[in-house]
Amino acid sequence: MSAYMDPEEHPLNSVRVEFMETEDVCSSASKKGKYSTIVNIDKDSSISVPYVIIPMTLGNHMIEVKASTYDSVHTDGVRKTLKVV
């Protein structure tokens, strides 16, 4: 079996991942509204995209990440509450 992957059989999708700014949380999105990065991913697979976040206050902070294909036809996102005690 060859390690070569035929691009037609396993096309890579370019996905734009956006990390949204959150009040009282220091991150790459701070003072910019959002931070975007492009990742390439195989069809029907997943990868992790790391972000450093530093909560500046105690309490609940809404963390939001959005992803879309480069042509913006397919989009998804997640919004979670980070509880800092």
Backbone as CSV, one residue per row, in Angstrom:
resi,resn,N_x,N_y,N_z,CA_x,CA_y,CA_z,C_x,C_y,C_z
1,MET,0.837,-1.170,0.000,0.000,0.000,0.000,0.886,1.239,0.000
2,SER,0.589,2.161,-0.848,1.382,3.378,-0.996,0.935,4.437,0.011
3,ALA,1.873,5.265,0.441,1.557,6.373,1.343,0.995,7.561,0.571
4,TYR,1.056,7.504,-0.750,0.555,8.583,-1.595,-0.963,8.642,-1.516
5,MET,-1.495,9.835,-1.349,-2.946,10.004,-1.331,-3.366,10.769,-2.572
6,ASP,-4.210,10.174,-3.360,-4.723,10.809,-4.567,-5.628,11.975,-4.164
7,PRO,-5.328,13.203,-4.623,-6.135,14.365,-4.238,-7.596,14.245,-4.659
8,GLU,-7.873,13.484,-5.708,-9.261,13.325,-6.125,-10.009,12.382,-5.189
9,GLU,-9.310,11.419,-4.605,-9.945,10.493,-3.674,-10.037,11.089,-2.272
10,HIS,-9.088,11.905,-1.895,-9.035,12.491,-0.555,-8.782,13.995,-0.661
11,PRO,-9.777,14.752,-1.154,-9.550,16.193,-1.307,-9.481,16.895,0.048
12,LEU,-8.620,17.891,0.134,-8.530,18.712,1.337,-9.506,19.869,1.211
13,ASN,-10.152,20.194,2.289,-11.032,21.350,2.330,-10.347,22.445,3.122
14,SER,-10.342,23.656,2.568,-9.845,24.806,3.318,-10.992,25.327,4.168
15,VAL,-10.748,25.435,5.461,-11.780,25.877,6.395,-11.258,27.087,7.158
16,ARG,-12.081,28.133,7.201,-11.736,29.328,7.974,-12.346,29.156,9.367
17,VAL,-11.517,29.229,10.393,-11.968,29.094,11.780,-11.815,30.455,12.443
18,GLU,-12.902,30.946,13.029,-12.902,32.263,13.661,-13.177,32.126,15.154
19,PHE,-12.297,32.708,15.945,-12.453,32.765,17.397,-12.931,34.174,17.715
20,MET,-14.093,34.294,18.337,-14.703,35.594,18.568,-14.203,36.233,19.867
21,GLU,-14.113,37.555,19.854,-13.693,38.304,21.045,-14.743,38.181,22.146
22,THR,-14.284,38.067,23.372,-15.169,37.991,24.538,-14.703,39.013,25.565
23,GLU,-15.650,39.774,26.091,-15.326,40.779,27.105,-14.715,40.107,28.332
24,ASP,-13.693,40.717,28.878,-12.982,40.234,30.073,-12.237,38.919,29.864
25,VAL,-11.945,38.578,28.613,-11.125,37.410,28.288,-10.028,37.864,27.334
26,CYS,-8.778,37.648,27.712,-7.644,38.002,26.863,-7.380,36.834,25.905
27,SER,-7.334,37.132,24.596,-7.097,36.099,23.586,-6.565,36.754,22.316
28,SER,-6.335,35.948,21.300,-5.881,36.467,20.006,-6.921,37.377,19.370
29,ALA,-8.172,37.257,19.787,-9.249,38.070,19.226,-9.421,39.404,19.951
30,SER,-8.755,39.581,21.081,-8.922,40.799,21.871,-8.593,42.042,21.061
31,LYS,-9.478,43.034,21.177,-9.351,44.344,20.526,-9.450,44.277,19.006
32,LYS,-9.777,43.089,18.443,-9.924,42.942,16.991,-11.318,42.467,16.607
33,GLY,-12.083,41.997,17.567,-13.412,41.483,17.273,-13.420,39.986,17.020
34,LYS,-12.434,39.512,16.266,-12.300,38.078,16.014,-10.904,37.780,15.501
35,TYR,-10.499,36.532,15.654,-9.213,36.059,15.138,-9.512,34.917,14.177
36,SER,-8.998,35.008,12.959,-9.256,33.990,11.940,-7.987,33.240,11.587
37,THR,-8.139,31.966,11.318,-7.052,31.138,10.820,-7.631,30.170,9.793
38,ILE,-6.805,29.748,8.853,-7.224,28.801,7.818,-6.559,27.464,8.100
39,VAL,-7.351,26.402,8.074,-6.814,25.051,8.242,-7.256,24.203,7.055
40,ASN,-6.442,23.225,6.704,-6.791,22.274,5.654,-7.124,20.951,6.309
41,ILE,-8.238,20.380,5.894,-8.738,19.177,6.551,-9.295,18.211,5.516
42,ASP,-9.050,16.921,5.738,-9.613,15.896,4.866,-11.129,15.859,5.027
43,LYS,-11.805,15.503,3.943,-13.248,15.342,3.972,-13.613,14.279,5.012
44,ASP,-14.710,14.502,5.721,-15.232,13.573,6.728,-14.240,13.277,7.853
45,SER,-13.432,14.262,8.235,-12.502,14.074,9.341,-12.579,15.295,10.256
46,SER,-11.781,15.299,11.288,-11.766,16.429,12.211,-10.341,16.682,12.679
47,ILE,-10.104,17.901,13.130,-8.826,18.284,13.722,-9.127,19.243,14.870
48,SER,-8.155,19.465,15.713,-8.319,20.462,16.766,-7.537,21.709,16.377
49,VAL,-8.072,22.853,16.758,-7.418,24.138,16.518,-7.250,24.790,17.890
50,PRO,-6.015,24.889,18.388,-5.810,25.413,19.747,-5.892,26.941,19.817
51,TYR,-6.451,27.435,20.915,-6.499,28.866,21.211,-6.130,29.048,22.677
52,VAL,-5.343,30.068,22.966,-5.026,30.409,24.351,-6.008,31.483,24.793
53,ILE,-6.676,31.238,25.906,-7.582,32.237,26.470,-7.232,32.437,27.939
54,ILE,-7.274,33.697,28.362,-6.956,34.041,29.748,-8.113,34.872,30.301
55,PRO,-8.940,34.280,31.152,-10.026,35.046,31.758,-9.450,36.097,32.708
56,MET,-9.957,37.306,32.621,-9.448,38.399,33.442,-10.314,38.653,34.674
57,THR,-11.515,38.078,34.703,-12.412,38.248,35.841,-13.079,36.916,36.174
58,LEU,-13.600,36.828,37.397,-14.379,35.662,37.796,-15.765,35.754,37.173
59,GLY,-16.422,34.614,37.046,-17.784,34.602,36.521,-17.892,33.780,35.250
60,ASN,-19.015,33.966,34.567,-19.291,33.232,33.332,-18.871,34.050,32.117
61,HIS,-18.188,33.408,31.187,-17.727,34.055,29.958,-18.171,33.206,28.768
62,MET,-18.821,33.832,27.792,-19.284,33.116,26.616,-18.132,33.005,25.618
63,ILE,-17.754,31.783,25.262,-16.691,31.517,24.298,-17.351,31.038,23.010
64,GLU,-17.005,31.664,21.885,-17.646,31.332,20.608,-16.598,31.103,19.523
65,VAL,-16.772,30.009,18.797,-15.898,29.666,17.671,-16.788,29.320,16.486
66,LYS,-16.445,29.846,15.307,-17.198,29.559,14.084,-16.253,28.986,13.039
67,ALA,-16.779,28.129,12.192,-15.986,27.555,11.103,-16.816,27.584,9.830
68,SER,-16.163,27.862,8.710,-16.863,27.854,7.424,-15.892,27.444,6.330
69,THR,-16.434,26.774,5.318,-15.604,26.439,4.169,-15.255,27.731,3.463
70,TYR,-14.214,27.687,2.670,-13.720,28.912,2.053,-14.765,29.576,1.169
71,ASP,-15.652,28.770,0.558,-16.708,29.342,-0.276,-17.926,29.754,0.558
72,SER,-17.862,29.559,1.870,-18.900,29.928,2.840,-20.232,29.213,2.623
73,VAL,-20.219,28.112,1.877,-21.442,27.342,1.681,-21.774,26.544,2.940
74,HIS,-20.765,25.978,3.581,-20.961,25.180,4.790,-20.398,25.935,5.990
75,THR,-21.239,26.146,6.995,-20.799,26.851,8.195,-21.281,26.104,9.440
76,ASP,-20.581,26.316,10.536,-20.971,25.735,11.816,-20.323,26.567,12.916
77,GLY,-20.807,26.433,14.095,-20.233,27.167,15.205,-20.638,26.555,16.522
78,VAL,-19.959,26.985,17.557,-20.288,26.526,18.902,-20.102,27.693,19.864
79,ARG,-20.996,27.767,20.834,-20.930,28.798,21.865,-21.059,28.075,23.207
80,LYS,-20.063,28.246,24.051,-20.046,27.574,25.349,-19.748,28.588,26.447
81,THR,-20.238,28.308,27.625,-19.972,29.158,28.775,-18.767,28.622,29.535
82,LEU,-17.789,29.492,29.747,-16.623,29.174,30.565,-16.874,29.765,31.948
83,LYS,-16.943,28.917,32.959,-17.191,29.380,34.327,-15.863,29.483,35.060
84,VAL,-15.508,30.693,35.483,-14.257,30.949,36.198,-14.608,31.210,37.660
85,VAL,-14.048,30.375,38.545,-14.370,30.510,39.976,-13.136,30.854,40.792
